[in-house]
Amino acid sequence: MKVFVTAGEPSGDALGAELIKGLKALVPGLDLRGIAGPRMQAAGMGSIFPMEELSVMGIAEILPKFFQLKRRIRQTAEVAIEWQPDVVITIDSPDFSLRVAKIIKERANLRTVHYVAPTVWAWRPARAVKMAKVIDHVLALFPFEPPYMKEAGMACDFVGHPVAAHTRPTEAQIAAFRAEYGLDDRPVVAVLPGSRKSEVRRLLPVFGTALAQSRLAAAHIILPTLSHLVPMVRELGSALPRPPILITREDADAAAQERRIAMSAADIALAASGTVSLELAAARTPMVIAYDMNWLTKKIVQRKLLIDTVTLVNLVSETRTVPECIGETCTPDQISTTLDAVFAERGRQLDAMETTMQRLGEGGDAPGLRAAKAVLDRLPPAG
């Protein structure tokens, strides 16, 4: 069986790696091609070109690389069409993925699956209808998403969120981590400014000033990051009130495990918006979410946003327990005040985090295996 898979950023690479493991467990002699990051490559798949070329976000960030991205879109689609796989699976990165799927559908009769439903419940609801023209089947991370996809004309399965499948670090692992990095009785703050260069460049100086103004200025700061971001983080980290302890590993699995331990060891986290809020919920670490975007991207999103919170823990738990400093409120003064308030009542977020993880499938089958089964179950009969 031949499966063509594409990922465009680290979160998609993580999803792809677990999907590949699930497919390999179910399909002997699986043949894989596509675009892979380090985790997918560690799972046994090569890459047409470096996935990092696709890791951009926002309209203003994409525009300077438009022609390069256009070439990569065409190249990816042509490789898939020539290879004629049994199924093409695109993972997240819709600006890239759906353009690849469009070319494929125009020129070949290949089944297309998209992993991660578009957030039509948050903004731009017409995307699902547009997506249905090029995608046959959607794998959804959240239990409330399938009705939106089915209404637009696509098959859709809720397969669980990968964060819910992570094994929680033990007390012994956390104690060893604290000893390794010399963490004493002072509070520990996890700082998580995102996985894209544009996010880190925009957020880390603001985070640093906010911490310096807060009651946590003397706390230990741990900063899990990707290896290719280390030079930038070291430079921008000078804004933090004390040198951060950088948590990074070249090996993707080792890096993910240490990141989970670091989050569990933290007393509180200051994080960018995104999947990181679910990772912190899995660690049961209270958090403040802060995020800002390029001015043009921000204005467009603000006009189209359909929800009153961007934090996934709030959405899944149907609460508004996790505070946000978004856009105009993503300022050092607002963030520092919010951090101090959350730190003073750290237990208030626990119920919302427990509910979130239960609803995302904690304790059930691994989402990667569920996703693989969903893909195979909906393939048309051979011949």
C-alpha positions in Angstrom: 0.0 0.0 0.0 1.3 3.5 -0.9 0.5 6.5 1.2 1.6 10.1 0.4 1.7 12.3 3.5 2.6 16.0 3.9 3.3 18.1 7.0 4.2 21.8 7.1 5.1 22.6 10.7 6.2 21.0 13.9 2.7 20.3 15.2 1.8 18.6 12.0 5.1 16.7 12.0 4.1 15.3 15.5 0.6 14.3 14.2 2.2 12.7 11.1 4.7 10.6 13.1 1.9 9.1 15.2 -0.3 8.5 12.1 2.7 6.7 10.4 3.2 4.5 13.5 -0.5 3.6 13.4 -0.5 2.8 9.7 2.6 0.7 10.0 1.0 -1.3 12.8 -2.0 -2.0 10.6 -0.5 -2.3 7.1 2.5 -4.6 6.4 4.9 -3.4 3.8 3.6 0.2 3.9 5.3 2.5 1.3 5.5 6.2 2.3 6.5 9.4 0.5 5.8 13.1 1.0 7.1 16.0 3.2 8.3 15.1 6.6 9.8 16.9 9.6 12.2 15.2 12.0 9.6 13.2 13.9 8.1 11.8 10.8 11.5 11.0 9.5 12.3 9.2 12.8 9.1 7.2 12.2 10.6 6.0 8.9 9.6 8.5 6.2 11.8 10.5 3.9 11.1 14.1 2.7 10.9 15.6 -0.7 12.4 18.9 0.7 12.9 20.3 4.2 9.6 20.8 6.0 11.0 24.0 7.6 10.6 25.8 4.3 6.8 25.7 4.9 6.8 26.8 8.6 5.4 30.3 8.1 2.3 31.9 9.6 0.1 34.8 8.8 -0.5 36.8 5.7 2.4 39.2 6.2 4.8 36.3 6.9 3.7 34.3 3.8 3.9 37.2 1.2 7.7 37.4 1.1 7.9 33.7 0.4 4.9 33.4 -1.9 6.7 32.4 -5.1 8.9 29.8 -3.3 5.9 28.3 -1.6 4.0 28.2 -5.0 6.9 26.2 -6.5 6.9 23.8 -3.6 3.1 23.4 -3.8 3.4 22.5 -7.5 6.4 20.2 -6.9 4.6 18.3 -4.1 1.4 17.8 -6.1 3.4 16.6 -9.2 5.3 14.0 -7.1 2.1 12.6 -5.7 0.4 12.5 -9.1 3.3 10.7 -10.7 3.5 8.2 -7.8 -0.2 7.4 -7.7 -0.6 6.5 -4.0 -3.7 4.8 -2.6 -4.4 7.9 -0.5 -2.9 11.4 -0.1 -3.0 12.7 3.5 -2.3 16.4 4.1 -1.7 17.5 7.7 -2.8 20.9 8.9 -1.0 23.9 7.1 -4.1 24.6 5.0 -2.5 27.4 2.9 -0.1 24.7 1.6 -2.2 21.5 2.0 -5.4 22.6 0.2 -3.5 24.1 -2.7 -1.7 20.8 -3.1 -5.0 18.9 -2.9 -6.6 21.2 -5.5 -3.9 20.5 -8.1 -4.1 16.7 -7.4 -7.9 16.7 -7.8 -7.7 18.6 -11.0 -5.2 16.2 -12.6 -5.7 12.8 -10.9 -8.3 10.5 -9.3 -6.7 10.2 -5.9 -8.4 10.0 -2.6 -7.5 13.0 -0.3 -7.6 13.1 3.5 -6.9 16.2 5.6 -5.8 15.7 9.2 -7.0 18.6 11.4 -10.4 20.1 10.6 -10.4 23.8 9.8 -11.5 26.0 12.7 -14.8 27.0 11.0 -16.3 27.2 14.5 -13.8 30.1 15.2 -13.7 32.0 11.9 -14.2 31.8 8.2 -17.0 29.2 8.2 -17.1 29.1 4.4 -13.7 27.3 4.4 -15.4 23.9 5.0 -17.5 24.2 1.8 -14.5 25.3 -0.2 -12.4 22.5 1.3 -15.0 19.9 0.4 -14.2 20.5 -3.3 -10.7 19.0 -2.9 -10.9 16.9 0.3 -12.8 13.6 0.7 -12.3 12.8 4.3 -11.3 14.8 7.4 -9.7 13.6 10.6 -10.8 15.8 13.5 -9.0 16.5 16.7 -12.0 17.8 18.6 -15.3 16.0 19.3 -17.4 19.0 18.3 -15.9 19.3 14.8 -17.4 16.4 12.7 -20.9 17.9 12.2 -19.4 21.0 10.6 -17.4 18.9 8.1 -20.3 16.5 7.3 -22.6 19.5 6.7 -20.1 20.7 4.1 -20.1 17.4 2.3 -17.0 15.6 3.6 -16.6 12.4 5.6 -15.2 13.1 9.1 -14.1 11.2 12.1 -13.1 12.4 15.5 -9.8 10.6 16.2 -8.8 12.2 19.5 -6.1 14.7 20.3 -2.5 13.4 20.5 -1.9 15.4 23.7 -4.4 13.2 25.5 -2.3 10.1 24.7 0.9 11.3 26.4 2.0 9.5 29.5 2.3 12.0 32.4 5.7 12.3 33.9 6.3 10.6 37.2 7.2 12.3 40.4 10.7 10.7 40.1 11.2 12.1 36.6 10.1 15.6 37.8 12.5 15.4 40.8 15.4 14.3 38.5 14.6 17.2 36.2 14.6 19.7 39.0 17.9 18.3 40.3 19.6 18.3 36.9 18.8 22.0 36.3 19.4 23.1 39.9 15.8 24.2 40.6 15.5 25.1 44.3 12.4 26.1 46.3 11.7 29.2 44.2 8.8 29.2 41.8 9.4 27.8 38.3 7.9 29.5 35.3 7.6 27.8 31.9 7.9 30.4 29.1 6.6 29.1 25.8 6.7 31.8 23.1 5.8 29.6 20.1 7.4 27.3 17.6 7.8 29.8 14.7 10.5 32.4 14.4 8.0 35.1 13.8 6.2 34.3 17.0 9.3 34.1 19.1 10.6 37.4 17.7 7.3 39.1 18.5 6.5 37.6 21.8 9.6 36.7 23.8 10.7 40.4 24.5 7.1 41.2 25.7 7.1 38.0 27.9 10.5 39.0 29.3 9.4 42.5 30.3 6.1 41.2 31.8 8.0 38.7 34.0 10.4 41.4 35.1 7.4 43.5 36.3 5.7 40.6 38.0 6.0 39.0 41.4 7.7 36.1 39.6 10.8 38.2 38.6 13.0 36.1 40.8 11.6 32.7 39.7 13.4 30.1 37.8 12.6 30.4 34.1 12.5 27.2 31.9 12.1 27.7 28.2 11.5 24.5 26.1 12.3 25.3 22.5 13.2 23.7 19.2 16.9 23.2 18.4 16.9 25.5 15.3 15.4 28.3 17.4 18.1 28.2 20.1 20.3 31.0 18.7 17.3 33.4 18.4 16.0 32.4 21.8 19.4 33.0 23.4 19.5 36.5 21.8 15.9 37.5 22.6 16.0 35.9 26.0 18.1 38.7 27.3 14.8 40.5 27.9 13.9 38.0 30.6 14.6 39.0 34.3 17.1 36.1 34.6 18.8 33.8 32.2 16.4 31.1 31.1 17.2 27.4 31.3 16.8 26.2 27.7 15.2 22.8 27.3 16.1 21.4 23.9 17.2 18.1 22.3 18.2 17.2 18.8 16.3 13.9 19.0 12.6 14.7 18.5 11.2 12.0 20.9 13.7 13.0 23.6 12.8 16.6 23.1 9.1 16.0 23.4 9.5 13.9 26.6 11.7 16.5 28.2 9.2 19.2 27.2 6.5 17.3 29.0 8.6 16.9 32.1 9.5 20.6 32.1 5.9 21.6 31.9 5.0 19.3 34.7 7.8 20.7 36.8 6.6 24.3 36.3 4.4 26.0 38.9 2.9 28.3 36.2 3.3 28.9 32.5 3.2 31.9 30.2 2.5 30.6 26.7 1.6 31.6 23.2 -1.9 30.6 21.9 -2.2 27.2 20.3 -1.8 23.5 21.1 0.5 24.4 23.9 -2.5 25.1 26.2 -3.5 21.5 25.8 0.0 20.3 26.6 -0.1 22.4 29.8 -3.5 21.0 30.6 -2.1 17.5 30.2 0.6 18.5 32.7 -2.0 20.1 34.9 0.1 23.3 34.9 -1.9 26.6 35.3 -1.3 29.0 32.6 -1.7 32.5 31.1 -2.1 32.7 27.3 -0.7 35.7 25.6 -0.5 36.3 21.8 -0.1 39.0 19.3 0.1 39.0 15.5 1.4 41.1 12.6 -0.9 44.2 12.4 -2.4 43.2 9.0 -3.1 39.6 10.1 -4.6 40.8 13.4 -7.0 43.2 11.8 -8.3 40.5 9.4 -8.7 37.9 12.1 -10.5 40.4 14.4 -13.1 41.1 11.8 -13.9 37.5 11.1 -13.5 35.9 14.6 -16.7 34.0 15.8 -15.6 33.1 19.3 -14.8 34.9 22.5 -11.7 32.9 23.4 -8.8 31.5 21.4 -7.6 29.1 24.1 -8.4 25.5 23.4 -8.7 24.5 27.1 -11.5 27.1 27.4 -13.2 25.9 24.3 -13.1 22.1 25.0 -14.0 22.5 28.7 -16.7 25.0 27.8 -15.3 27.4 30.5 -13.4 30.6 30.4 -11.0 29.7 33.2 -7.7 30.3 31.4 -7.1 34.0 31.1 -5.9 35.5 27.8 -3.9 38.6 26.9 -4.5 38.8 23.2 -3.8 41.6 20.6 -4.1 45.0 22.3 -4.0 43.4 25.7 -0.7 41.5 24.9 1.3 44.1 26.9 3.8 43.7 29.7 1.5 45.4 32.2 -1.5 43.3 31.4 0.4 40.0 31.3 2.3 40.7 34.6 -0.9 41.5 36.4 -2.6 38.4 35.0 0.3 36.2 35.9 0.3 37.3 39.5 -3.4 36.7 39.8 -3.2 33.2 38.4 -0.2 32.3 40.5 -2.1 33.4 43.6 -4.9 30.9 42.8 -3.2 28.2 40.8 -5.8 25.5 41.7 -8.7 27.3 39.9 -7.8 25.9 36.5 -7.6 22.2 37.6 -11.2 21.2 36.9 -11.2 22.8 33.4 -7.9 20.9 32.6 -9.3 17.6 33.8 -12.5 18.0 31.7 -10.5 19.0 28.7 -8.3 15.9 28.8 -11.2 13.5 29.4 -13.1 15.0 26.4 -10.0 14.7 24.2 -9.7 10.9 24.9 -7.2 10.6 27.7 -7.0 6.9 28.7 -8.3 5.6 25.3 -6.7 4.3 22.1 -3.8 6.4 20.8 -5.1 9.1 18.4 -2.5 8.1 15.8 -3.9 4.5 15.7 -7.5 5.8 15.7 -6.5 8.1 12.7 -4.9 5.3 10.8 -8.0 3.1 11.3 -10.3 5.9 10.2 -8.2 6.4 7.0 -8.2 2.6 6.2 -11.9 2.1 7.0 -13.0 4.7 4.6 -10.8 3.7 1.6 -12.9 2.4 -1.3 -12.7 -1.3 -2.0 -9.7 -2.4 -4.1 -10.5 -2.9 -7.8 
